[in-house]
C-alpha cells in the first residue's frame, strides 16, 4: 500500500507571490489614476480659460468698448501679484 496524501490548500510561498502580484497591480492602478486626475484638472482649467476669453471677446464686440471701459476698472491692466 502506497500512502499518497492529498494536500488541500496553498503553501506560504504561493500566497506571498499572489500578495506581491496584487500589490504591484494596485500600485500601477494608483499611479495611472493620479495621472488621469492631473490631466482632467489641466483640461478643466484650459476649458475655463478658453470660456472666459470667449466671454470677454463677446462683451467687447457687443459693446464696442475696451475691457476697462466695460468693467469700469483699470485693474484689468495691472500686473499679477
C-alpha angles and dihedrals in degrees: 000000000000117000111221116173123202110215114207117205139030132295121243091251092055091049092048091051091052091049092050092049091050091048092051092049091048091051092051091049093051093049092048091047094052090050090053091051091052092050091047091050091049091048092051093051091047091050093048092051092048090050091050092050090051092049093050092046092050092048091050092049094046094049098034088223138112121261091253090055092048096047096037089226131104088202090098089074094049123110119259113257 
